[in-house]
Amino acid sequence: MKVKGIIRGKTIELVESLPVTDGLEIVIEISDSPPVESDEKWEQLQAIIGVWKNDQEIIEIFDEINRERHAH
């Protein structure tokens, strides 16, 4: 299971609830993930937007999925 958290002193504040019992001992692996600037995020998003546009193979795959979904 992977979850994100924020370190505040000796406390790690999780950004979501976990389905575990209070008091459970856990092992934490720390990986540094520096914040990504919004301009950089936008550049990354633009790099993948439309990557499948006009890709005939993808069009055929989704057409087949659509046919199968409506066949039943």
CHARMM internal coordinates of N, CA and C (Angstrom, degrees):
IC EDIT
DIST 1 N 1 CA 1.4459
DIST 1 CA 1 C 1.5215
ANGL 1 N 1 CA 1 C 107.65
DIST 1 C 2 N 1.3263
ANGL 1 CA 1 C 2 N 116.53
DIHE 1 N 1 CA 1 C 2 N 137.62
DIST 2 N 2 CA 1.4526
ANGL 1 C 2 N 2 CA 122.02
DIHE 1 CA 1 C 2 N 2 CA 177.04
DIST 2 CA 2 C 1.5147
ANGL 2 N 2 CA 2 C 108.47
DIHE 1 C 2 N 2 CA 2 C -120.75
DIST 2 C 3 N 1.3189
ANGL 2 CA 2 C 3 N 116.73
DIHE 2 N 2 CA 2 C 3 N 132.99
DIST 3 N 3 CA 1.4586
ANGL 2 C 3 N 3 CA 121.02
DIHE 2 CA 2 C 3 N 3 CA 175.47
DIST 3 CA 3 C 1.5194
ANGL 3 N 3 CA 3 C 108.25
DIHE 2 C 3 N 3 CA 3 C -137.81
DIST 3 C 4 N 1.3112
ANGL 3 CA 3 C 4 N 115.81
DIHE 3 N 3 CA 3 C 4 N 156.12
DIST 4 N 4 CA 1.4574
ANGL 3 C 4 N 4 CA 120.62
DIHE 3 CA 3 C 4 N 4 CA 177.35
DIST 4 CA 4 C 1.5157
ANGL 4 N 4 CA 4 C 109.18
DIHE 3 C 4 N 4 CA 4 C -97.93
DIST 4 C 5 N 1.3156
ANGL 4 CA 4 C 5 N 114.97
DIHE 4 N 4 CA 4 C 5 N 150.07
DIST 5 N 5 CA 1.4480
ANGL 4 C 5 N 5 CA 120.53
DIHE 4 CA 4 C 5 N 5 CA 177.71
DIST 5 CA 5 C 1.5139
ANGL 5 N 5 CA 5 C 110.47
DIHE 4 C 5 N 5 CA 5 C -152.24
DIST 5 C 6 N 1.3122
ANGL 5 CA 5 C 6 N 115.07
DIHE 5 N 5 CA 5 C 6 N 168.10
DIST 6 N 6 CA 1.4635
ANGL 5 C 6 N 6 CA 122.25
DIHE 5 CA 5 C 6 N 6 CA 179.11
DIST 6 CA 6 C 1.5176
ANGL 6 N 6 CA 6 C 107.52
DIHE 5 C 6 N 6 CA 6 C -122.31
DIST 6 C 7 N 1.3330
ANGL 6 CA 6 C 7 N 116.31
DIHE 6 N 6 CA 6 C 7 N 129.57
DIST 7 N 7 CA 1.4618
ANGL 6 C 7 N 7 CA 120.63
DIHE 6 CA 6 C 7 N 7 CA 179.33
DIST 7 CA 7 C 1.5187
ANGL 7 N 7 CA 7 C 108.76
DIHE 6 C 7 N 7 CA 7 C -83.68
DIST 7 C 8 N 1.3162
ANGL 7 CA 7 C 8 N 115.55
DIHE 7 N 7 CA 7 C 8 N 127.85
DIST 8 N 8 CA 1.4696
ANGL 7 C 8 N 8 CA 123.05
DIHE 7 CA 7 C 8 N 8 CA 176.08
DIST 8 CA 8 C 1.5235
ANGL 8 N 8 CA 8 C 106.63
DIHE 7 C 8 N 8 CA 8 C -129.86
DIST 8 C 9 N 1.3358
ANGL 8 CA 8 C 9 N 115.52
DIHE 8 N 8 CA 8 C 9 N 94.91
DIST 9 N 9 CA 1.4635
ANGL 8 C 9 N 9 CA 119.54
DIHE 8 CA 8 C 9 N 9 CA -175.76
DIST 9 CA 9 C 1.5115
ANGL 9 N 9 CA 9 C 109.59
DIHE 8 C 9 N 9 CA 9 C 68.20
DIST 9 C 10 N 1.3380
ANGL 9 CA 9 C 10 N 116.49
DIHE 9 N 9 CA 9 C 10 N -122.76
DIST 10 N 10 CA 1.4676
ANGL 9 C 10 N 10 CA 121.01
DIHE 9 CA 9 C 10 N 10 CA 178.89
DIST 10 CA 10 C 1.5309
ANGL 10 N 10 CA 10 C 111.98
DIHE 9 C 10 N 10 CA 10 C -97.48
DIST 10 C 11 N 1.3326
ANGL 10 CA 10 C 11 N 116.07
DIHE 10 N 10 CA 10 C 11 N 10.88
DIST 11 N 11 CA 1.4628
ANGL 10 C 11 N 11 CA 121.15
DIHE 10 CA 10 C 11 N 11 CA -178.01
DIST 11 CA 11 C 1.5252
ANGL 11 N 11 CA 11 C 110.00
DIHE 10 C 11 N 11 CA 11 C -112.09
DIST 11 C 12 N 1.3197
ANGL 11 CA 11 C 12 N 116.10
DIHE 11 N 11 CA 11 C 12 N 139.91
DIST 12 N 12 CA 1.4629
ANGL 11 C 12 N 12 CA 121.04
DIHE 11 CA 11 C 12 N 12 CA 173.12
DIST 12 CA 12 C 1.5176
ANGL 12 N 12 CA 12 C 107.17
DIHE 11 C 12 N 12 CA 12 C -107.83
DIST 12 C 13 N 1.3167
ANGL 12 CA 12 C 13 N 115.56
DIHE 12 N 12 CA 12 C 13 N 116.56
DIST 13 N 13 CA 1.4660
ANGL 12 C 13 N 13 CA 121.78
DIHE 12 CA 12 C 13 N 13 CA -179.70
DIST 13 CA 13 C 1.5278
ANGL 13 N 13 CA 13 C 107.94
DIHE 12 C 13 N 13 CA 13 C -93.79
DIST 13 C 14 N 1.3323
ANGL 13 CA 13 C 14 N 116.54
DIHE 13 N 13 CA 13 C 14 N 116.15
DIST 14 N 14 CA 1.4608
ANGL 13 C 14 N 14 CA 121.17
DIHE 13 CA 13 C 14 N 14 CA -178.83
DIST 14 CA 14 C 1.5162
ANGL 14 N 14 CA 14 C 110.18
DIHE 13 C 14 N 14 CA 14 C -80.09
DIST 14 C 15 N 1.3236
ANGL 14 CA 14 C 15 N 116.06
DIHE 14 N 14 CA 14 C 15 N 145.72
DIST 15 N 15 CA 1.4605
ANGL 14 C 15 N 15 CA 119.92
DIHE 14 CA 14 C 15 N 15 CA -179.28
DIST 15 CA 15 C 1.5258
ANGL 15 N 15 CA 15 C 112.46
DIHE 14 C 15 N 15 CA 15 C -86.61
DIST 15 C 16 N 1.3375
ANGL 15 CA 15 C 16 N 116.78
DIHE 15 N 15 CA 15 C 16 N -4.65
DIST 16 N 16 CA 1.4632
ANGL 15 C 16 N 16 CA 120.82
DIHE 15 CA 15 C 16 N 16 CA 176.95
DIST 16 CA 16 C 1.5228
ANGL 16 N 16 CA 16 C 109.21
DIHE 15 C 16 N 16 CA 16 C -147.33
DIST 16 C 17 N 1.3086
ANGL 16 CA 16 C 17 N 116.39
DIHE 16 N 16 CA 16 C 17 N 160.17
DIST 17 N 17 CA 1.4653
ANGL 16 C 17 N 17 CA 120.98
DIHE 16 CA 16 C 17 N 17 CA 177.99
DIST 17 CA 17 C 1.5170
ANGL 17 N 17 CA 17 C 110.09
DIHE 16 C 17 N 17 CA 17 C -75.02
DIST 17 C 18 N 1.3311
ANGL 17 CA 17 C 18 N 115.74
DIHE 17 N 17 CA 17 C 18 N 150.04
DIST 18 N 18 CA 1.4611
ANGL 17 C 18 N 18 CA 121.02
DIHE 17 CA 17 C 18 N 18 CA 177.57
DIST 18 CA 18 C 1.5172
ANGL 18 N 18 CA 18 C 110.10
DIHE 17 C 18 N 18 CA 18 C -113.47
DIST 18 C 19 N 1.3248
ANGL 18 CA 18 C 19 N 116.93
DIHE 18 N 18 CA 18 C 19 N 145.09
DIST 19 N 19 CA 1.4647
ANGL 18 C 19 N 19 CA 120.21
DIHE 18 CA 18 C 19 N 19 CA 178.50
DIST 19 CA 19 C 1.5273
ANGL 19 N 19 CA 19 C 111.22
DIHE 18 C 19 N 19 CA 19 C -84.53
DIST 19 C 20 N 1.3272
ANGL 19 CA 19 C 20 N 116.47
DIHE 19 N 19 CA 19 C 20 N 56.95
DIST 20 N 20 CA 1.4667
ANGL 19 C 20 N 20 CA 121.46
DIHE 19 CA 19 C 20 N 20 CA 179.76
DIST 20 CA 20 C 1.5264
ANGL 20 N 20 CA 20 C 109.42
DIHE 19 C 20 N 20 CA 20 C -130.13
DIST 20 C 21 N 1.3182
ANGL 20 CA 20 C 21 N 115.64
DIHE 20 N 20 CA 20 C 21 N 159.67
DIST 21 N 21 CA 1.4580
ANGL 20 C 21 N 21 CA 122.32
DIHE 20 CA 20 C 21 N 21 CA -178.58
DIST 21 CA 21 C 1.5208
ANGL 21 N 21 CA 21 C 110.62
DIHE 20 C 21 N 21 CA 21 C -78.66
DIST 21 C 22 N 1.3383
ANGL 21 CA 21 C 22 N 116.65
DIHE 21 N 21 CA 21 C 22 N 139.30
DIST 22 N 22 CA 1.4646
ANGL 21 C 22 N 22 CA 120.58
DIHE 21 CA 21 C 22 N 22 CA 174.41
DIST 22 CA 22 C 1.5173
ANGL 22 N 22 CA 22 C 109.49
DIHE 21 C 22 N 22 CA 22 C -56.16
DIST 22 C 23 N 1.3129
ANGL 22 CA 22 C 23 N 116.44
DIHE 22 N 22 CA 22 C 23 N 140.39
DIST 23 N 23 CA 1.4520
ANGL 22 C 23 N 23 CA 121.25
DIHE 22 CA 22 C 23 N 23 CA 178.00
DIST 23 CA 23 C 1.5161
ANGL 23 N 23 CA 23 C 114.08
DIHE 22 C 23 N 23 CA 23 C 89.40
DIST 23 C 24 N 1.3331
ANGL 23 CA 23 C 24 N 117.24
DIHE 23 N 23 CA 23 C 24 N -5.97
DIST 24 N 24 CA 1.4577
ANGL 23 C 24 N 24 CA 121.05
DIHE 23 CA 23 C 24 N 24 CA 179.60
DIST 24 CA 24 C 1.5261
ANGL 24 N 24 CA 24 C 109.40
DIHE 23 C 24 N 24 CA 24 C -66.55
DIST 24 C 25 N 1.3347
ANGL 24 CA 24 C 25 N 116.94
DIHE 24 N 24 CA 24 C 25 N 131.28
DIST 25 N 25 CA 1.4620
ANGL 24 C 25 N 25 CA 120.80
DIHE 24 CA 24 C 25 N 25 CA 176.95
DIST 25 CA 25 C 1.5215
ANGL 25 N 25 CA 25 C 108.42
DIHE 24 C 25 N 25 CA 25 C -80.18
DIST 25 C 26 N 1.3326
ANGL 25 CA 25 C 26 N 116.08
DIHE 25 N 25 CA 25 C 26 N 132.17
DIST 26 N 26 CA 1.4624
ANGL 25 C 26 N 26 CA 121.10
DIHE 25 CA 25 C 26 N 26 CA -179.11
DIST 26 CA 26 C 1.5210
ANGL 26 N 26 CA 26 C 109.84
DIHE 25 C 26 N 26 CA 26 C -128.50
DIST 26 C 27 N 1.3099
ANGL 26 CA 26 C 27 N 116.48
DIHE 26 N 26 CA 26 C 27 N 164.59
DIST 27 N 27 CA 1.4591
ANGL 26 C 27 N 27 CA 123.02
DIHE 26 CA 26 C 27 N 27 CA 174.46
DIST 27 CA 27 C 1.5195
ANGL 27 N 27 CA 27 C 107.10
DIHE 26 C 27 N 27 CA 27 C -111.44
DIST 27 C 28 N 1.3139
ANGL 27 CA 27 C 28 N 116.35
DIHE 27 N 27 CA 27 C 28 N 133.45
DIST 28 N 28 CA 1.4592
ANGL 27 C 28 N 28 CA 121.08
DIHE 27 CA 27 C 28 N 28 CA -177.04
DIST 28 CA 28 C 1.5205
ANGL 28 N 28 CA 28 C 109.37
DIHE 27 C 28 N 28 CA 28 C -115.90
DIST 28 C 29 N 1.3190
ANGL 28 CA 28 C 29 N 116.25
DIHE 28 N 28 CA 28 C 29 N 129.87
DIST 29 N 29 CA 1.4632
ANGL 28 C 29 N 29 CA 121.82
DIHE 28 CA 28 C 29 N 29 CA 173.61
DIST 29 CA 29 C 1.5212
ANGL 29 N 29 CA 29 C 106.94
DIHE 28 C 29 N 29 CA 29 C -105.99
DIST 29 C 30 N 1.3104
ANGL 29 CA 29 C 30 N 116.84
DIHE 29 N 29 CA 29 C 30 N 123.12
DIST 30 N 30 CA 1.4629
ANGL 29 C 30 N 30 CA 121.60
DIHE 29 CA 29 C 30 N 30 CA -176.71
DIST 30 CA 30 C 1.5283
ANGL 30 N 30 CA 30 C 109.51
DIHE 29 C 30 N 30 CA 30 C -94.23
DIST 30 C 31 N 1.3177
ANGL 30 CA 30 C 31 N 116.16
DIHE 30 N 30 CA 30 C 31 N 128.81
DIST 31 N 31 CA 1.4637
ANGL 30 C 31 N 31 CA 121.08
DIHE 30 CA 30 C 31 N 31 CA 171.39
DIST 31 CA 31 C 1.5183
ANGL 31 N 31 CA 31 C 107.00
DIHE 30 C 31 N 31 CA 31 C -129.88
DIST 31 C 32 N 1.2949
ANGL 31 CA 31 C 32 N 114.95
DIHE 31 N 31 CA 31 C 32 N 130.06
DIST 32 N 32 CA 1.4553
ANGL 31 C 32 N 32 CA 120.68
DIHE 31 CA 31 C 32 N 32 CA -177.36
DIST 32 CA 32 C 1.5196
ANGL 32 N 32 CA 32 C 109.27
DIHE 31 C 32 N 32 CA 32 C -77.92
DIST 32 C 33 N 1.3020
ANGL 32 CA 32 C 33 N 116.90
DIHE 32 N 32 CA 32 C 33 N 122.49
DIST 33 N 33 CA 1.4584
ANGL 32 C 33 N 33 CA 120.54
DIHE 32 CA 32 C 33 N 33 CA 176.21
DIST 33 CA 33 C 1.5208
ANGL 33 N 33 CA 33 C 107.88
DIHE 32 C 33 N 33 CA 33 C -126.93
DIST 33 C 34 N 1.3290
ANGL 33 CA 33 C 34 N 115.92
DIHE 33 N 33 CA 33 C 34 N 94.65
DIST 34 N 34 CA 1.4593
ANGL 33 C 34 N 34 CA 119.19
DIHE 33 CA 33 C 34 N 34 CA -178.12
DIST 34 CA 34 C 1.5205
ANGL 34 N 34 CA 34 C 110.81
DIHE 33 C 34 N 34 CA 34 C -62.20
DIST 34 C 35 N 1.3225
ANGL 34 CA 34 C 35 N 117.10
DIHE 34 N 34 CA 34 C 35 N 146.83
DIST 35 N 35 CA 1.4678
ANGL 34 C 35 N 35 CA 119.91
DIHE 34 CA 34 C 35 N 35 CA -179.79
DIST 35 CA 35 C 1.5286
ANGL 35 N 35 CA 35 C 110.78
DIHE 34 C 35 N 35 CA 35 C -62.23
DIST 35 C 36 N 1.3154
ANGL 35 CA 35 C 36 N 115.37
DIHE 35 N 35 CA 35 C 36 N 143.08
DIST 36 N 36 CA 1.4582
ANGL 35 C 36 N 36 CA 121.06
DIHE 35 CA 35 C 36 N 36 CA 178.73
DIST 36 CA 36 C 1.5212
ANGL 36 N 36 CA 36 C 107.55
DIHE 35 C 36 N 36 CA 36 C -96.49
DIST 36 C 37 N 1.3123
ANGL 36 CA 36 C 37 N 115.87
DIHE 36 N 36 CA 36 C 37 N 130.27
DIST 37 N 37 CA 1.4639
ANGL 36 C 37 N 37 CA 120.80
DIHE 36 CA 36 C 37 N 37 CA 178.61
DIST 37 CA 37 C 1.5270
ANGL 37 N 37 CA 37 C 109.89
DIHE 36 C 37 N 37 CA 37 C -66.30
DIST 37 C 38 N 1.3211
ANGL 37 CA 37 C 38 N 116.82
DIHE 37 N 37 CA 37 C 38 N 150.15
DIST 38 N 38 CA 1.4645
ANGL 37 C 38 N 38 CA 120.06
DIHE 37 CA 37 C 38 N 38 CA -177.22
DIST 38 CA 38 C 1.5264
ANGL 38 N 38 CA 38 C 111.65
DIHE 37 C 38 N 38 CA 38 C -62.32
DIST 38 C 39 N 1.3422
ANGL 38 CA 38 C 39 N 118.06
DIHE 38 N 38 CA 38 C 39 N -34.50
DIST 39 N 39 CA 1.4684
ANGL 38 C 39 N 39 CA 119.87
DIHE 38 CA 38 C 39 N 39 CA 177.10
DIST 39 CA 39 C 1.5217
ANGL 39 N 39 CA 39 C 110.48
DIHE 38 C 39 N 39 CA 39 C -63.80
DIST 39 C 40 N 1.3319
ANGL 39 CA 39 C 40 N 116.48
DIHE 39 N 39 CA 39 C 40 N -40.32
DIST 40 N 40 CA 1.4616
ANGL 39 C 40 N 40 CA 120.78
DIHE 39 CA 39 C 40 N 40 CA 179.28
DIST 40 CA 40 C 1.5286
ANGL 40 N 40 CA 40 C 110.28
DIHE 39 C 40 N 40 CA 40 C -67.09
DIST 40 C 41 N 1.3454
ANGL 40 CA 40 C 41 N 116.89
DIHE 40 N 40 CA 40 C 41 N -40.27
DIST 41 N 41 CA 1.4669
ANGL 40 C 41 N 41 CA 120.33
DIHE 40 CA 40 C 41 N 41 CA 177.22
DIST 41 CA 41 C 1.5248
ANGL 41 N 41 CA 41 C 110.23
DIHE 40 C 41 N 41 CA 41 C -60.06
DIST 41 C 42 N 1.3373
ANGL 41 CA 41 C 42 N 116.32
DIHE 41 N 41 CA 41 C 42 N -43.53
DIST 42 N 42 CA 1.4565
ANGL 41 C 42 N 42 CA 120.68
DIHE 41 CA 41 C 42 N 42 CA -178.98
DIST 42 CA 42 C 1.5261
ANGL 42 N 42 CA 42 C 110.30
DIHE 41 C 42 N 42 CA 42 C -63.71
DIST 42 C 43 N 1.3361
ANGL 42 CA 42 C 43 N 117.56
DIHE 42 N 42 CA 42 C 43 N -41.81
DIST 43 N 43 CA 1.4627
ANGL 42 C 43 N 43 CA 120.92
DIHE 42 CA 42 C 43 N 43 CA 178.05
DIST 43 CA 43 C 1.5292
ANGL 43 N 43 CA 43 C 110.67
DIHE 42 C 43 N 43 CA 43 C -61.86
DIST 43 C 44 N 1.3330
ANGL 43 CA 43 C 44 N 116.66
DIHE 43 N 43 CA 43 C 44 N -41.57
DIST 44 N 44 CA 1.4590
ANGL 43 C 44 N 44 CA 120.45
DIHE 43 CA 43 C 44 N 44 CA 178.72
DIST 44 CA 44 C 1.5253
ANGL 44 N 44 CA 44 C 110.64
DIHE 43 C 44 N 44 CA 44 C -64.19
DIST 44 C 45 N 1.3215
ANGL 44 CA 44 C 45 N 116.45
DIHE 44 N 44 CA 44 C 45 N -41.71
DIST 45 N 45 CA 1.4626
ANGL 44 C 45 N 45 CA 120.83
DIHE 44 CA 44 C 45 N 45 CA 179.34
DIST 45 CA 45 C 1.5240
ANGL 45 N 45 CA 45 C 110.97
DIHE 44 C 45 N 45 CA 45 C -64.96
DIST 45 C 46 N 1.3251
ANGL 45 CA 45 C 46 N 116.86
DIHE 45 N 45 CA 45 C 46 N -43.77
DIST 46 N 46 CA 1.4620
ANGL 45 C 46 N 46 CA 120.39
DIHE 45 CA 45 C 46 N 46 CA 179.88
DIST 46 CA 46 C 1.5269
ANGL 46 N 46 CA 46 C 111.59
DIHE 45 C 46 N 46 CA 46 C -61.70
DIST 46 C 47 N 1.3356
ANGL 46 CA 46 C 47 N 116.50
DIHE 46 N 46 CA 46 C 47 N -31.23
DIST 47 N 47 CA 1.4621
ANGL 46 C 47 N 47 CA 120.49
DIHE 46 CA 46 C 47 N 47 CA -179.60
DIST 47 CA 47 C 1.5262
ANGL 47 N 47 CA 47 C 112.04
DIHE 46 C 47 N 47 CA 47 C -65.77
DIST 47 C 48 N 1.3471
ANGL 47 CA 47 C 48 N 117.29
DIHE 47 N 47 CA 47 C 48 N -26.46
DIST 48 N 48 CA 1.4661
ANGL 47 C 48 N 48 CA 119.37
DIHE 47 CA 47 C 48 N 48 CA -178.16
DIST 48 CA 48 C 1.5253
ANGL 48 N 48 CA 48 C 114.12
DIHE 47 C 48 N 48 CA 48 C -107.55
DIST 48 C 49 N 1.3320
ANGL 48 CA 48 C 49 N 117.14
DIHE 48 N 48 CA 48 C 49 N -12.17
DIST 49 N 49 CA 1.4687
ANGL 48 C 49 N 49 CA 119.59
DIHE 48 CA 48 C 49 N 49 CA 179.09
DIST 49 CA 49 C 1.5270
ANGL 49 N 49 CA 49 C 109.00
DIHE 48 C 49 N 49 CA 49 C -63.25
DIST 49 C 50 N 1.2774
ANGL 49 CA 49 C 50 N 116.47
DIHE 49 N 49 CA 49 C 50 N 127.74
DIST 50 N 50 CA 1.4556
ANGL 49 C 50 N 50 CA 121.40
DIHE 49 CA 49 C 50 N 50 CA 176.06
DIST 50 CA 50 C 1.5150
ANGL 50 N 50 CA 50 C 114.93
DIHE 49 C 50 N 50 CA 50 C 76.02
DIST 50 C 51 N 1.3292
ANGL 50 CA 50 C 51 N 116.69
DIHE 50 N 50 CA 50 C 51 N 13.82
DIST 51 N 51 CA 1.4590
ANGL 50 C 51 N 51 CA 119.45
DIHE 50 CA 50 C 51 N 51 CA -176.98
DIST 51 CA 51 C 1.5311
ANGL 51 N 51 CA 51 C 111.54
DIHE 50 C 51 N 51 CA 51 C -61.92
DIST 51 C 52 N 1.3394
ANGL 51 CA 51 C 52 N 118.19
DIHE 51 N 51 CA 51 C 52 N -27.21
DIST 52 N 52 CA 1.4650
ANGL 51 C 52 N 52 CA 121.91
DIHE 51 CA 51 C 52 N 52 CA 179.78
DIST 52 CA 52 C 1.5245
ANGL 52 N 52 CA 52 C 112.40
DIHE 51 C 52 N 52 CA 52 C -97.44
DIST 52 C 53 N 1.3068
ANGL 52 CA 52 C 53 N 116.78
DIHE 52 N 52 CA 52 C 53 N -0.20
DIST 53 N 53 CA 1.4623
ANGL 52 C 53 N 53 CA 119.85
DIHE 52 CA 52 C 53 N 53 CA -177.33
DIST 53 CA 53 C 1.5292
ANGL 53 N 53 CA 53 C 109.79
DIHE 52 C 53 N 53 CA 53 C -57.94
DIST 53 C 54 N 1.3147
ANGL 53 CA 53 C 54 N 115.43
DIHE 53 N 53 CA 53 C 54 N 132.35
DIST 54 N 54 CA 1.4686
ANGL 53 C 54 N 54 CA 122.87
DIHE 53 CA 53 C 54 N 54 CA 178.97
DIST 54 CA 54 C 1.5301
ANGL 54 N 54 CA 54 C 113.53
DIHE 53 C 54 N 54 CA 54 C 61.91
DIST 54 C 55 N 1.3278
ANGL 54 CA 54 C 55 N 117.59
DIHE 54 N 54 CA 54 C 55 N 21.97
DIST 55 N 55 CA 1.4689
ANGL 54 C 55 N 55 CA 121.51
DIHE 54 CA 54 C 55 N 55 CA 176.22
DIST 55 CA 55 C 1.5280
ANGL 55 N 55 CA 55 C 106.82
DIHE 54 C 55 N 55 CA 55 C -89.00
DIST 55 C 56 N 1.3175
ANGL 55 CA 55 C 56 N 117.11
DIHE 55 N 55 CA 55 C 56 N 104.92
DIST 56 N 56 CA 1.4623
ANGL 55 C 56 N 56 CA 121.82
DIHE 55 CA 55 C 56 N 56 CA -173.58
DIST 56 CA 56 C 1.5238
ANGL 56 N 56 CA 56 C 112.29
DIHE 55 C 56 N 56 CA 56 C -59.13
DIST 56 C 57 N 1.3294
ANGL 56 CA 56 C 57 N 117.60
DIHE 56 N 56 CA 56 C 57 N -37.38
DIST 57 N 57 CA 1.4662
ANGL 56 C 57 N 57 CA 120.28
DIHE 56 CA 56 C 57 N 57 CA -179.92
DIST 57 CA 57 C 1.5288
ANGL 57 N 57 CA 57 C 110.89
DIHE 56 C 57 N 57 CA 57 C -62.61
DIST 57 C 58 N 1.3210
ANGL 57 CA 57 C 58 N 117.12
DIHE 57 N 57 CA 57 C 58 N -43.71
DIST 58 N 58 CA 1.4700
ANGL 57 C 58 N 58 CA 121.16
DIHE 57 CA 57 C 58 N 58 CA 178.86
DIST 58 CA 58 C 1.5249
ANGL 58 N 58 CA 58 C 110.10
DIHE 57 C 58 N 58 CA 58 C -65.45
DIST 58 C 59 N 1.3203
ANGL 58 CA 58 C 59 N 116.76
DIHE 58 N 58 CA 58 C 59 N -41.23
DIST 59 N 59 CA 1.4664
ANGL 58 C 59 N 59 CA 120.73
DIHE 58 CA 58 C 59 N 59 CA 178.46
DIST 59 CA 59 C 1.5278
ANGL 59 N 59 CA 59 C 110.09
DIHE 58 C 59 N 59 CA 59 C -58.87
DIST 59 C 60 N 1.3336
ANGL 59 CA 59 C 60 N 116.71
DIHE 59 N 59 CA 59 C 60 N -44.60
DIST 60 N 60 CA 1.4651
ANGL 59 C 60 N 60 CA 121.08
DIHE 59 CA 59 C 60 N 60 CA 179.33
DIST 60 CA 60 C 1.5283
ANGL 60 N 60 CA 60 C 111.62
DIHE 59 C 60 N 60 CA 60 C -65.08
DIST 60 C 61 N 1.3206
ANGL 60 CA 60 C 61 N 117.00
DIHE 60 N 60 CA 60 C 61 N -39.58
DIST 61 N 61 CA 1.4697
ANGL 60 C 61 N 61 CA 120.81
DIHE 60 CA 60 C 61 N 61 CA 178.81
DIST 61 CA 61 C 1.5224
ANGL 61 N 61 CA 61 C 110.35
DIHE 60 C 61 N 61 CA 61 C -61.80
DIST 61 C 62 N 1.3323
ANGL 61 CA 61 C 62 N 116.82
DIHE 61 N 61 CA 61 C 62 N -47.06
DIST 62 N 62 CA 1.4571
ANGL 61 C 62 N 62 CA 119.55
DIHE 61 CA 61 C 62 N 62 CA -178.97
DIST 62 CA 62 C 1.5281
ANGL 62 N 62 CA 62 C 111.99
DIHE 61 C 62 N 62 CA 62 C -70.41
DIST 62 C 63 N 1.3170
ANGL 62 CA 62 C 63 N 117.13
DIHE 62 N 62 CA 62 C 63 N -32.08
DIST 63 N 63 CA 1.4676
ANGL 62 C 63 N 63 CA 119.71
DIHE 62 CA 62 C 63 N 63 CA 174.27
DIST 63 CA 63 C 1.5269
ANGL 63 N 63 CA 63 C 110.59
DIHE 62 C 63 N 63 CA 63 C -62.81
DIST 63 C 64 N 1.3341
ANGL 63 CA 63 C 64 N 116.71
DIHE 63 N 63 CA 63 C 64 N -43.17
DIST 64 N 64 CA 1.4671
ANGL 63 C 64 N 64 CA 121.47
DIHE 63 CA 63 C 64 N 64 CA 178.63
DIST 64 CA 64 C 1.5291
ANGL 64 N 64 CA 64 C 110.90
DIHE 63 C 64 N 64 CA 64 C -63.54
DIST 64 C 65 N 1.3206
ANGL 64 CA 64 C 65 N 116.53
DIHE 64 N 64 CA 64 C 65 N -43.81
DIST 65 N 65 CA 1.4701
ANGL 64 C 65 N 65 CA 120.54
DIHE 64 CA 64 C 65 N 65 CA 177.71
DIST 65 CA 65 C 1.5228
ANGL 65 N 65 CA 65 C 109.75
DIHE 64 C 65 N 65 CA 65 C -59.32
DIST 65 C 66 N 1.3133
ANGL 65 CA 65 C 66 N 116.67
DIHE 65 N 65 CA 65 C 66 N -44.45
DIST 66 N 66 CA 1.4589
ANGL 65 C 66 N 66 CA 121.40
DIHE 65 CA 65 C 66 N 66 CA -179.82
DIST 66 CA 66 C 1.5304
ANGL 66 N 66 CA 66 C 111.13
DIHE 65 C 66 N 66 CA 66 C -62.30
DIST 66 C 67 N 1.3321
ANGL 66 CA 66 C 67 N 116.91
DIHE 66 N 66 CA 66 C 67 N -43.02
DIST 67 N 67 CA 1.4757
ANGL 66 C 67 N 67 CA 120.28
DIHE 66 CA 66 C 67 N 67 CA 178.42
DIST 67 CA 67 C 1.5265
ANGL 67 N 67 CA 67 C 110.72
DIHE 66 C 67 N 67 CA 67 C -62.41
DIST 67 C 68 N 1.3340
ANGL 67 CA 67 C 68 N 116.68
DIHE 67 N 67 CA 67 C 68 N -44.23
DIST 68 N 68 CA 1.4676
ANGL 67 C 68 N 68 CA 120.51
DIHE 67 CA 67 C 68 N 68 CA -179.75
DIST 68 CA 68 C 1.5249
ANGL 68 N 68 CA 68 C 111.42
DIHE 67 C 68 N 68 CA 68 C -64.05
DIST 68 C 69 N 1.3064
ANGL 68 CA 68 C 69 N 117.52
DIHE 68 N 68 CA 68 C 69 N -39.40
DIST 69 N 69 CA 1.4683
ANGL 68 C 69 N 69 CA 120.81
DIHE 68 CA 68 C 69 N 69 CA -179.62
DIST 69 CA 69 C 1.5207
ANGL 69 N 69 CA 69 C 111.63
DIHE 68 C 69 N 69 CA 69 C -64.69
DIST 69 C 70 N 1.3194
ANGL 69 CA 69 C 70 N 116.92
DIHE 69 N 69 CA 69 C 70 N -35.33
DIST 70 N 70 CA 1.4617
ANGL 69 C 70 N 70 CA 120.15
DIHE 69 CA 69 C 70 N 70 CA -176.22
DIST 70 CA 70 C 1.5270
ANGL 70 N 70 CA 70 C 113.40
DIHE 69 C 70 N 70 CA 70 C -94.93
DIST 70 C 71 N 1.3171
ANGL 70 CA 70 C 71 N 117.49
DIHE 70 N 70 CA 70 C 71 N 0.00
DIST 71 N 71 CA 1.4637
ANGL 70 C 71 N 71 CA 121.12
DIHE 70 CA 70 C 71 N 71 CA -179.56
DIST 71 CA 71 C 1.5223
ANGL 71 N 71 CA 71 C 112.05
DIHE 70 C 71 N 71 CA 71 C -80.28
DIST 71 C 72 N 1.2963
ANGL 71 CA 71 C 72 N 118.21
DIHE 71 N 71 CA 71 C 72 N -16.46
DIST 72 N 72 CA 1.4753
ANGL 71 C 72 N 72 CA 121.34
DIHE 71 CA 71 C 72 N 72 CA -174.64
DIST 72 CA 72 C 1.4924
ANGL 72 N 72 CA 72 C 111.68
DIHE 71 C 72 N 72 CA 72 C -101.64
END
COOR INIT
IC SEED 1 N 1 CA 1 C
IC BUILD
